[in-house]
Amino acid sequence: MVFKKPYTLKQQTPIIHFQYDQAGATLRATEVKPKLDAFILKKVGEETARNKGWFIGDTTALDYKMRFCSPGEERVNLDTREYDIYYGNMGEKTIFVEGIFAEGRTVTMEIICFRKELRETIDMYLENFFNVTNFGRMQNKGFGSFILEPKAGERIAVRDLKIKKQLCEQYGASHCYSFPAGSKCFRRIKTVYSIIKSGLNHSGYRRSLLFYYMHDMAIGNEKAWLKQTGIAPSEFRSENNRAKYKTYRDSTGAHECFYVRALLGVGDKAEYRSGDGKETISMNCTETDKQNKPLIERLPSPIFFKVIGDTVYYVGGRILSYTRRKDDTPTEIWGREFKFENKDTAKPPLSIKVPKKGARPCFNENFMDGFLEYCFKELNSTNPRGGQETPLTEFPDMQGVTIKQYTKN
């Protein structure tokens, strides 16, 4: 009986490994196996796995081993414009890291399993797992993408549809979106993500689609609030952009402001242009846990990008509560208060809350479904805001790009 089975993985994008400077810094079993275990348990159920005796002792780790081998590594500089969506090398206190490609973009994975049914189950779900999972740092933005070597003779259209269905199922999304990766896929990912979340004011002008989505519900957002209160600097690259901003600032003056951007992920700081430099705004949850640490320190974006071949796919995951380590209480983002502070100014810190769950019909775990469908229409518009803003295809590296939508049956 054969207990070992090799698999060939094809690397699609560089992985940002926490041990980037060591040999073999591509895929590691310490990261991949727990994710694969969780994926399989989600498919078959923990009770079924336990009844079949698939666990190691009293743990929920499945009883198999995993090994990786690559002939060598190729390193890429993440500070180049091609990868400027990566922000980990910014600031004086950060440590410079590099992205890693396996030599030949190929990694061999070996599964060692003595349980026949478990081995067959792993084999059944492995392709699906790699199609919907990334690894390393900034995996939500498309880094660390690997897939099983494509099956011989499989038609591209069939494979494309399969991937979209798998992504929708994995992240609980009603739609999956895609666009051509091109030669500089991370520039395209950054452009699309920036327009969705923060807006763009470089080589064109697009205000945040999150802003417009909230504006239509008479809700102000924290970015405008930070500028109006003087915590964040206001900078305009042209009088035309200044006029556009004033129009919406005036129209939203009566709107109550919330930290709506938290629904798209939470970090500990944000940077705003100021003259020839930048000002850093810190943001901290005012509620604390049992260890007196902020209840929410970081929250990954629910928008997940997966690069496969010449296609970038993205979906919006559900906004669910999560359980922190060493804390049994589920934590939700809804209604949390955050303090914003700019130490470069004399302004005292101010606090603002995330909208409460249920405060609007869209504020629930399926928020991303409606929001990304709205963004899809806006991103593909050839005349956004009646010609006042730049179409997506007129931004650098986006010529000829059309975003496609797949709707789950």
C-alpha positions in Angstrom: 0.0 0.0 0.0 1.2 3.5 -0.9 1.2 5.9 2.1 3.0 8.8 0.4 1.7 10.8 -2.5 3.6 13.7 -4.1 1.8 16.8 -5.6 3.2 19.5 -7.8 2.2 23.1 -6.9 2.6 26.0 -9.3 3.4 29.3 -7.6 1.3 32.2 -9.0 2.6 35.2 -6.9 5.5 35.8 -4.5 5.0 34.8 -0.9 6.0 37.2 1.8 7.4 34.8 4.4 8.2 35.8 8.0 11.5 33.9 7.6 12.1 35.3 4.2 15.9 35.3 4.6 16.1 31.5 5.3 16.6 28.8 2.7 13.3 27.1 1.8 11.2 30.2 2.7 8.3 29.3 0.4 5.5 27.1 1.7 5.9 25.6 5.2 3.8 22.8 6.7 3.4 24.8 9.9 1.2 27.2 8.0 -0.3 25.0 5.3 -1.4 22.0 7.4 -3.5 23.8 10.0 -5.3 25.6 7.2 -5.9 22.4 5.2 -7.1 20.7 8.4 -9.6 23.4 9.0 -10.7 23.3 5.4 -11.3 19.6 5.4 -13.2 19.7 8.8 -15.4 22.4 7.3 -16.3 20.1 4.5 -16.8 16.8 6.4 -17.6 18.0 9.9 -15.6 17.6 13.1 -17.9 15.0 14.5 -17.5 12.8 11.4 -13.7 13.2 11.6 -13.6 12.2 15.2 -15.8 9.2 14.7 -13.5 8.0 12.0 -10.5 8.4 14.3 -8.8 10.9 12.1 -7.5 13.2 14.9 -4.1 13.0 16.6 -5.0 12.3 20.2 -7.4 14.8 21.8 -6.5 17.5 19.3 -8.3 18.6 16.2 -5.1 18.1 14.1 -5.7 15.5 11.4 -3.4 12.5 11.4 -1.1 13.0 8.5 2.2 14.6 7.7 3.2 17.1 5.1 6.5 18.0 3.5 7.6 20.6 1.0 10.6 20.8 -1.3 11.7 23.4 -3.8 15.0 23.5 -5.8 15.8 27.0 -4.6 14.3 30.5 -4.2 14.2 33.6 -6.3 13.8 36.9 -4.4 11.9 40.0 -5.5 12.2 43.6 -4.2 8.8 44.6 -2.8 9.8 48.3 -2.7 9.5 48.6 -6.5 6.4 50.1 -8.0 5.2 46.8 -9.2 4.6 45.7 -5.6 3.7 49.1 -4.0 0.5 47.6 -2.6 2.9 46.0 0.0 3.3 48.5 2.9 5.3 46.4 5.4 8.6 48.1 4.5 7.3 51.6 5.2 8.4 53.5 8.2 11.6 53.8 10.2 10.9 50.9 12.6 10.0 48.3 10.0 12.3 45.5 8.8 12.9 45.2 5.1 11.7 41.9 3.6 11.6 40.4 0.2 9.1 38.4 -1.7 10.0 34.8 -2.5 9.4 32.7 -5.6 10.3 29.1 -5.7 12.8 28.4 -8.4 10.9 27.5 -11.6 7.7 28.6 -9.8 7.3 25.0 -8.7 7.1 23.4 -5.3 6.7 19.7 -4.5 4.4 18.7 -1.7 4.3 15.3 -0.2 1.5 13.9 2.0 2.2 11.0 4.3 -0.9 9.4 5.6 -1.6 5.8 6.9 -5.4 6.2 7.0 -6.8 5.3 3.6 -10.1 7.1 3.8 -8.4 10.3 5.2 -5.8 10.1 2.5 -8.6 9.9 -0.2 -10.4 12.8 1.4 -7.3 15.0 1.4 -6.8 14.1 -2.3 -10.4 15.0 -3.1 -10.3 18.5 -1.5 -6.7 19.5 -2.2 -7.3 21.3 -5.5 -10.2 23.2 -4.0 -8.2 24.2 -1.0 -5.3 25.7 -2.9 -7.7 27.5 -5.3 -9.2 29.5 -2.4 -6.3 30.0 -0.1 -3.2 32.2 0.0 -0.2 32.1 2.4 2.3 34.3 4.1 1.8 38.1 4.8 -0.8 40.1 2.9 -2.5 37.0 1.6 -5.8 38.8 1.3 -4.2 41.0 -1.4 -3.1 38.1 -3.6 0.4 37.4 -2.3 1.4 33.7 -1.6 -0.9 32.2 -4.3 -0.2 28.5 -5.1 -2.4 26.0 -7.0 -2.1 22.3 -7.9 -0.6 21.7 -11.3 -3.6 22.0 -13.7 -5.1 18.9 -15.0 -4.1 18.0 -18.6 -6.8 18.7 -21.1 -9.0 20.8 -18.7 -10.6 23.6 -20.6 -9.8 27.1 -19.3 -13.5 28.1 -19.3 -14.4 25.1 -17.2 -11.6 25.7 -14.7 -12.5 29.4 -14.5 -16.1 28.6 -13.6 -15.0 26.0 -11.0 -12.7 28.5 -9.3 -15.4 31.1 -9.1 -17.9 28.7 -7.6 -15.3 27.5 -5.0 -14.4 31.1 -4.0 -18.1 31.9 -3.5 -18.6 28.8 -1.4 -15.5 29.3 0.7 -16.2 32.9 1.7 -20.0 32.8 1.8 -20.3 35.3 -1.1 -23.1 35.6 -3.6 -20.8 36.9 -6.3 -17.2 36.5 -7.5 -15.5 39.2 -9.6 -12.5 38.9 -11.9 -10.3 40.9 -14.2 -7.2 40.2 -16.3 -4.0 40.0 -14.2 -1.7 41.4 -16.9 2.0 41.7 -16.4 1.7 43.9 -13.3 -1.3 42.3 -11.5 -0.5 44.0 -8.1 -0.8 47.4 -9.6 -4.2 46.5 -10.8 -5.2 45.0 -7.5 -4.1 48.2 -5.7 -6.1 50.4 -8.1 -9.3 48.4 -7.8 -9.0 48.1 -4.0 -8.1 51.7 -3.5 -11.1 52.9 -5.4 -13.3 50.6 -3.4 -12.0 51.6 0.0 -10.1 54.9 0.0 -10.4 56.6 -3.3 -7.6 57.6 -5.7 -6.1 61.0 -6.3 -3.1 60.2 -8.4 -3.0 60.0 -12.2 -6.7 60.5 -12.1 -9.5 61.1 -9.5 -11.9 58.7 -8.0 -13.6 59.2 -4.6 -14.0 56.1 -2.4 -17.0 54.0 -3.5 -17.5 53.2 0.2 -18.1 56.9 0.7 -20.7 57.0 -2.0 -22.4 53.9 -0.8 -22.7 55.3 2.7 -23.6 58.8 1.4 -26.7 57.4 -0.3 -27.8 56.2 3.1 -27.1 59.6 4.7 -24.1 58.3 6.6 -20.8 60.2 6.8 -17.5 58.4 7.0 -14.4 58.9 9.2 -12.1 60.1 6.4 -14.1 63.2 5.8 -14.7 63.6 9.5 -10.9 63.4 10.2 -10.3 66.2 7.7 -13.1 68.3 8.9 -11.9 68.1 12.5 -8.3 68.9 11.5 -6.9 65.6 12.7 -6.0 64.6 9.2 -4.7 67.1 6.6 -6.7 68.1 3.6 -4.8 68.1 0.4 -6.1 68.6 -3.2 -4.0 68.2 -6.3 -6.2 70.6 -8.3 -8.8 73.2 -7.8 -11.2 70.9 -9.7 -10.7 68.2 -7.1 -11.1 70.8 -4.3 -14.5 71.8 -5.8 -15.6 68.2 -6.0 -14.7 67.5 -2.4 -16.5 70.7 -1.2 -19.7 69.6 -3.0 -19.9 66.4 -1.1 -18.5 67.9 2.1 -21.4 70.4 2.1 -23.9 67.7 1.2 -22.8 65.5 4.0 -22.4 68.2 6.7 -25.6 67.1 8.4 -24.8 63.4 8.2 -23.8 61.6 11.3 -20.3 60.1 10.8 -19.2 56.6 11.6 -16.1 54.5 11.2 -17.5 52.7 8.2 -14.1 51.8 6.7 -13.6 49.4 9.6 -16.0 47.0 7.8 -13.3 46.7 5.2 -10.5 45.9 7.7 -8.8 47.6 10.6 -5.2 48.5 11.1 -3.4 50.5 13.7 -2.5 53.5 11.6 -3.3 55.4 8.3 -1.2 57.8 6.3 -2.4 61.1 4.8 -0.6 63.3 2.4 0.6 66.6 3.8 2.5 69.0 1.6 5.6 67.0 0.4 5.3 64.5 3.1 2.8 62.4 5.0 1.1 62.5 8.4 0.3 59.3 10.4 -3.0 58.9 12.2 -3.1 56.2 14.8 -6.4 54.4 15.5 -7.1 52.3 18.6 -10.2 50.5 19.9 -11.2 52.2 23.1 -12.6 49.0 24.6 -10.1 46.5 26.1 -9.9 42.8 26.9 -9.0 40.9 30.0 -5.3 41.7 29.5 -6.2 45.5 29.1 -5.2 45.4 25.5 -7.4 47.0 22.8 -10.3 44.6 22.1 -9.6 44.9 18.3 -6.0 45.6 17.3 -6.1 44.4 13.7 -8.9 43.0 11.5 -8.1 41.6 8.0 -10.1 42.9 5.0 -13.0 40.7 4.1 -12.1 41.3 0.4 -10.0 38.4 -0.7 -7.9 38.5 -3.9 -6.7 35.3 -5.6 -4.3 35.3 -8.6 -4.4 32.3 -10.9 -2.8 32.3 -14.3 -3.8 35.5 -16.1 -6.8 36.2 -13.9 -7.3 38.1 -10.6 -10.4 36.9 -8.7 -11.9 38.6 -5.7 -14.8 38.0 -3.4 -16.2 39.7 -0.3 -16.4 37.4 2.8 -19.0 37.6 5.5 -18.4 40.0 8.4 -18.5 37.6 11.3 -17.6 37.7 15.0 -14.3 36.1 15.9 -12.8 34.7 19.1 -9.5 36.2 20.3 -6.8 33.9 21.7 -7.0 33.5 25.5 -10.6 34.9 25.4 -13.7 32.9 25.2 -16.0 35.8 24.3 -16.8 36.3 20.6 -15.9 39.8 19.4 -17.8 41.8 16.7 -16.7 44.9 14.9 -20.2 46.3 14.9 -20.7 49.3 17.2 -17.1 49.4 18.5 -15.5 52.8 19.3 -12.1 53.9 18.0 -9.8 56.7 19.0 -8.0 58.6 16.3 -4.9 60.7 17.1 -2.4 62.7 15.0 0.7 63.4 17.1 2.0 65.8 14.5 -0.8 68.3 15.4 -2.0 70.0 18.5 -5.4 68.5 18.0 -6.6 66.3 20.9 -7.6 62.7 19.9 -11.2 62.1 19.0 -13.4 59.0 19.0 -15.9 57.7 16.5 -17.9 54.4 16.3 -18.4 51.7 13.8 -22.1 51.5 12.8 -24.2 49.2 14.9 -25.4 45.9 13.4 -28.9 46.4 12.1 -28.6 50.2 12.0 -29.4 50.0 8.3 -30.7 46.9 6.4 -27.2 46.4 4.8 -25.4 46.3 8.2 -25.2 42.5 8.7 -22.9 39.7 8.0 -23.7 39.8 4.3 -22.7 43.5 4.0 -20.1 42.8 1.3 -22.6 41.2 -1.1 -24.5 44.4 -1.7 -21.5 46.6 -1.4 -19.3 44.8 -3.9 -22.2 44.5 -6.4 -22.6 48.3 -6.2 -18.8 48.7 -6.7 -18.9 46.4 -9.7 -21.3 48.7 -11.5 -19.4 51.8 -10.5 -16.0 50.4 -11.5 -17.2 49.5 -15.0 -18.8 52.8 -15.6 -17.4 54.7 -18.6 -18.8 58.0 -17.3 -18.5 57.9 -13.5 -20.3 60.7 -11.8 -21.4 62.3 -15.0 -17.8 62.7 -16.2 -16.5 64.3 -13.0 -14.3 61.4 -12.1 -11.8 59.2 -14.0 -13.0 56.0 -15.6 -11.2 52.9 -14.3 -9.6 52.2 -17.7 -7.9 55.7 -17.8 -5.7 54.9 -14.7 -2.2 53.7 -15.4 -2.0 49.9 -16.1 -5.8 49.6 -16.3 -6.3 50.1 -20.1 -8.8 47.7 -21.5 -9.7 46.2 -18.1 -13.3 45.2 -17.6 -14.4 43.6 -14.4 -16.6 40.5 -14.8 -19.2 39.3 -12.3 -20.1 35.7 -11.6 -23.4 35.1 -9.6 -23.6 31.9 -7.5 -26.5 29.7 -8.6 
